Amino acid sequence: MKTIAAVAGIVIKEMYRRKEFYVLLILTVVITVMLGSVKFFGDDQIVRYLKWVCLLMIWISSLVIAISSMARQIPAEKEQRTIFPLLAKPISRPQLLAGKFLGCWLACGMALACFYIFFALLSASRDHGWTVLSYFQAATLHWAMLGILLGMVLVGSLVFAAPSSNGTICFVVAVGILYLGHYLNVVAIRMDEPGRAITYGIYYVIPHLELFNVSRRVIHDWPAINWGAYAIALVYAVVYSALLVGAACLLFRRKALN
């Protein structure tokens, strides 16, 4: 664990020095300032609409940051040939991947925490409400979803040749799952065999990222979701992330570094 934590610390420091993190901070300020001026004519519907816009930008920003940061980790180490001295030290390939994953996940969590805190404080000041549990659940489920996404990108970095192709494919797949994943079973009912079986197979195999999007509860100030369902979603994210990281470790063990 000390070795994994050391690698994760290097990844976090590297992400702080890159432009993506500062872009996210600027977006945080701009979006929250925009939210602070949404009480036009006292219309609550405008407040809700701009909340939706803000949360949409949070999700897009988090996808871009997570995918771009993870996609370049292994290829950059190979390109700069720093992976050889890393593995020459008492560190195994699975430990290296686990450290890269943990570092990116923690860095994304810090960025999300920064954004959600600003968003919650300013939203409460304008709406005169404080739904702490809804914001907490939305942020933590969002962070758990990023764990699954980072695992997907980590596997992709060992399959695809370039970080650009890996990032583009993972972004398209993630957006497709978020918006279309829960409709696949409905589509499968209307199909003939073997298309129906294939579509059902895809529906049950893909990680359902849309389960972690509870933005509507934040937008409409609904009560917090059931804690049992919340815990099941977190367990689902942990298991799926572990499976993806494990698959990446198996691929990396057999992959030539030259």
C-alpha positions as CSV (number, residue, x, y, z in Angstrom):
1,M,0.0,0.0,0.0
2,K,2.9,2.4,0.6
3,T,4.1,1.8,-2.9
4,I,0.7,2.4,-4.4
5,A,0.2,5.5,-2.3
6,A,3.6,6.9,-3.4
7,V,2.6,6.4,-7.1
8,A,-0.8,8.0,-6.4
9,G,0.9,11.0,-4.8
10,I,3.0,11.6,-7.9
11,V,0.0,11.4,-10.1
12,I,-1.9,13.9,-8.0
13,K,1.0,16.4,-8.0
14,E,1.3,16.0,-11.8
15,M,-2.4,16.7,-12.3
16,Y,-2.2,19.9,-10.2
17,R,0.6,21.1,-12.4
18,R,-1.4,20.6,-15.6
19,K,-3.8,23.0,-17.2
20,E,-6.9,20.8,-16.8
21,F,-7.2,21.4,-13.1
22,Y,-7.0,25.1,-13.4
23,V,-9.6,25.1,-16.2
24,L,-11.9,23.2,-13.9
25,L,-11.4,25.8,-11.2
26,I,-12.1,28.7,-13.6
27,L,-15.3,26.8,-14.8
28,T,-16.3,26.4,-11.1
29,V,-16.0,30.2,-10.5
30,V,-17.8,31.1,-13.7
31,I,-20.7,28.6,-13.3
32,T,-21.3,29.4,-9.6
33,V,-21.3,33.2,-10.3
34,M,-23.8,32.5,-13.1
35,L,-25.9,30.6,-10.5
36,G,-25.7,33.5,-8.2
37,S,-27.7,35.7,-10.5
38,V,-30.5,33.3,-11.5
39,K,-33.4,34.9,-9.5
40,F,-34.9,36.7,-12.5
41,F,-38.3,38.0,-11.7
42,G,-38.5,35.5,-8.8
43,D,-39.2,32.6,-11.1
44,D,-38.2,29.3,-9.6
45,Q,-38.3,27.6,-12.9
46,I,-35.4,29.7,-14.1
47,V,-33.4,28.7,-11.0
48,R,-34.0,25.1,-11.7
49,Y,-33.1,25.4,-15.4
50,L,-29.8,27.1,-14.6
51,K,-29.1,24.5,-11.9
52,W,-29.5,21.9,-14.6
53,V,-27.1,23.7,-16.8
54,C,-24.5,24.0,-14.0
55,L,-24.8,20.3,-13.1
56,L,-24.5,19.4,-16.8
57,M,-21.3,21.4,-17.1
58,I,-20.0,19.6,-13.9
59,W,-20.6,16.2,-15.5
60,I,-19.0,17.2,-18.8
61,S,-16.0,18.8,-17.1
62,S,-15.5,15.7,-14.8
63,L,-15.7,13.3,-17.8
64,V,-13.1,15.3,-19.7
65,I,-10.7,15.7,-16.7
66,A,-11.0,12.0,-15.7
67,I,-10.6,10.6,-19.2
68,S,-7.8,12.9,-20.3
69,S,-5.8,12.4,-17.1
70,M,-6.1,8.6,-17.1
71,A,-5.6,8.1,-20.8
72,R,-2.1,9.6,-20.8
73,Q,-0.7,7.9,-17.7
74,I,0.7,4.7,-19.1
75,P,1.5,6.0,-22.7
76,A,3.3,9.0,-21.2
77,E,5.4,6.8,-19.0
78,K,6.3,4.6,-22.0
79,E,7.0,7.6,-24.3
80,Q,9.3,9.3,-21.8
81,R,10.8,5.9,-20.9
82,T,10.3,6.5,-17.2
83,I,8.4,3.3,-16.9
84,F,11.6,1.2,-16.9
85,P,13.2,2.8,-13.8
86,L,9.8,2.6,-12.1
87,L,9.5,-1.1,-12.7
88,A,13.2,-1.6,-11.9
89,K,12.5,-0.5,-8.4
90,P,10.6,-2.9,-5.9
91,I,7.3,-2.1,-7.6
92,S,5.2,-4.6,-9.6
93,R,3.1,-3.8,-12.7
94,P,-0.2,-4.3,-10.8
95,Q,1.0,-1.9,-8.1
96,L,1.9,0.7,-10.8
97,L,-1.6,0.5,-12.3
98,A,-3.3,0.6,-8.9
99,G,-1.3,3.7,-8.0
100,K,-2.1,5.4,-11.3
101,F,-5.8,4.6,-10.8
102,L,-5.9,5.7,-7.2
103,G,-4.1,9.0,-7.9
104,C,-6.4,9.9,-10.8
105,W,-9.5,9.0,-8.7
106,L,-8.4,11.0,-5.7
107,A,-7.5,14.0,-7.8
108,C,-10.9,13.8,-9.5
109,G,-12.6,13.6,-6.1
110,M,-10.8,16.7,-4.9
111,A,-11.9,18.6,-8.0
112,L,-15.5,17.4,-7.6
113,A,-15.5,18.3,-3.9
114,C,-14.4,21.8,-4.7
115,F,-17.1,22.3,-7.3
116,Y,-19.9,20.8,-5.3
117,I,-19.1,22.8,-2.2
118,F,-19.1,26.1,-4.2
119,F,-22.3,25.0,-6.0
120,A,-24.1,24.0,-2.8
121,L,-23.2,27.1,-0.9
122,L,-24.3,29.5,-3.6
123,S,-27.4,27.5,-4.4
124,A,-28.4,27.6,-0.7
125,S,-27.8,31.4,-0.6
126,R,-30.2,31.9,-3.5
127,D,-32.8,29.3,-2.8
128,H,-32.7,29.7,1.0
129,G,-32.5,26.0,1.4
130,W,-29.8,23.5,2.5
131,T,-30.3,19.9,1.2
132,V,-27.0,18.7,2.6
133,L,-27.8,15.0,2.1
134,S,-28.9,15.4,-1.5
135,Y,-25.7,17.2,-2.4
136,F,-23.6,14.7,-0.5
137,Q,-25.2,11.8,-2.2
138,A,-25.0,13.4,-5.6
139,A,-21.3,14.2,-5.2
140,T,-20.2,10.8,-3.8
141,L,-22.2,8.9,-6.4
142,H,-20.7,11.0,-9.1
143,W,-17.2,10.3,-7.7
144,A,-18.0,6.5,-7.5
145,M,-19.1,6.7,-11.2
146,L,-15.7,8.2,-12.1
147,G,-14.0,5.2,-10.6
148,I,-15.8,3.0,-13.1
149,L,-14.9,5.4,-15.9
150,L,-11.3,5.5,-14.9
151,G,-11.1,1.7,-14.9
152,M,-12.5,1.7,-18.5
153,V,-10.0,4.3,-19.6
154,L,-7.2,2.3,-17.9
155,V,-8.1,-0.8,-19.8
156,G,-8.4,1.2,-23.0
157,S,-4.9,2.7,-22.5
158,L,-3.5,-0.9,-22.8
159,V,-5.6,-1.8,-25.8
160,F,-5.6,1.3,-28.0
161,A,-2.4,2.7,-29.5
162,A,-2.8,6.4,-28.8
163,P,-4.2,8.4,-25.8
164,S,-6.3,10.5,-28.2
165,S,-8.1,7.4,-29.7
166,N,-8.6,5.9,-26.2
167,G,-10.0,9.2,-24.8
168,T,-12.3,9.8,-27.7
169,I,-13.7,6.2,-27.7
170,C,-14.2,6.2,-23.9
171,F,-15.9,9.6,-23.9
172,V,-18.3,8.5,-26.7
173,V,-19.0,5.2,-24.8
174,A,-19.5,7.0,-21.5
175,V,-21.9,9.6,-22.9
176,G,-23.8,6.9,-24.8
177,I,-24.2,4.8,-21.7
178,L,-25.3,7.9,-19.6
179,Y,-28.0,8.8,-22.1
180,L,-29.0,5.5,-23.8
181,G,-27.9,2.7,-21.5
182,H,-31.2,2.4,-19.6
183,Y,-33.1,2.2,-22.9
184,L,-31.4,-0.8,-24.3
185,N,-33.7,-3.3,-22.7
186,V,-36.7,-1.4,-24.1
187,V,-35.1,-1.5,-27.6
188,A,-34.3,-5.2,-27.2
189,I,-38.0,-6.1,-26.6
190,R,-38.9,-4.8,-30.1
191,M,-36.0,-6.7,-31.9
192,D,-35.9,-10.1,-33.4
193,E,-33.4,-12.8,-32.6
194,P,-30.4,-12.9,-32.5
195,G,-30.4,-9.1,-32.2
196,R,-32.6,-9.3,-29.1
197,A,-30.1,-11.6,-27.3
198,I,-27.1,-9.5,-28.3
199,T,-28.8,-6.3,-27.1
200,Y,-29.8,-7.8,-23.8
201,G,-26.3,-9.1,-23.4
202,I,-24.9,-5.6,-23.9
203,Y,-27.5,-4.2,-21.5
204,Y,-26.4,-6.6,-18.7
205,V,-22.7,-6.4,-19.3
206,I,-22.1,-2.6,-19.7
207,P,-21.6,-0.5,-16.5
208,H,-24.7,1.5,-16.0
209,L,-23.2,4.9,-15.3
210,E,-26.7,6.5,-15.5
211,L,-27.5,5.0,-12.1
212,F,-25.2,7.4,-10.4
213,N,-26.7,10.5,-11.9
214,V,-29.1,11.9,-9.3
215,S,-29.0,15.5,-10.6
216,R,-32.8,15.7,-10.7
217,R,-33.0,15.4,-6.9
218,V,-30.6,18.4,-6.5
219,I,-32.4,20.4,-9.2
220,H,-35.9,20.0,-7.8
221,D,-34.8,19.8,-4.1
222,W,-36.2,16.3,-3.7
223,P,-35.4,14.4,-0.5
224,A,-32.4,12.2,-0.3
225,I,-32.6,8.7,-1.9
226,N,-32.9,5.6,0.2
227,W,-29.7,4.8,2.0
228,G,-30.0,1.1,1.1
229,A,-30.1,1.9,-2.6
230,Y,-27.3,4.4,-2.1
231,A,-25.1,1.7,-0.5
232,I,-25.9,-0.8,-3.3
233,A,-24.9,1.7,-5.9
234,L,-21.5,2.3,-4.1
235,V,-20.9,-1.5,-3.9
236,Y,-21.8,-1.8,-7.6
237,A,-19.2,0.9,-8.4
238,V,-16.5,-0.7,-6.2
239,V,-17.0,-4.1,-7.7
240,Y,-17.1,-2.9,-11.3
241,S,-14.0,-0.7,-10.8
242,A,-12.1,-3.5,-9.2
243,L,-13.0,-5.8,-12.1
244,L,-11.8,-3.3,-14.6
245,V,-8.5,-2.6,-12.8
246,G,-8.0,-6.3,-12.4
247,A,-8.5,-6.8,-16.2
248,A,-6.0,-4.0,-16.8
249,C,-3.5,-5.7,-14.6
250,L,-3.9,-9.0,-16.5
251,L,-3.4,-7.2,-19.8
252,F,-0.4,-5.2,-18.5
253,R,1.4,-8.4,-17.3
254,R,1.4,-9.8,-20.8
255,K,2.1,-6.5,-22.7
256,A,5.5,-5.7,-24.0
257,L,6.9,-2.3,-22.9
258,N,9.1,-1.7,-25.9
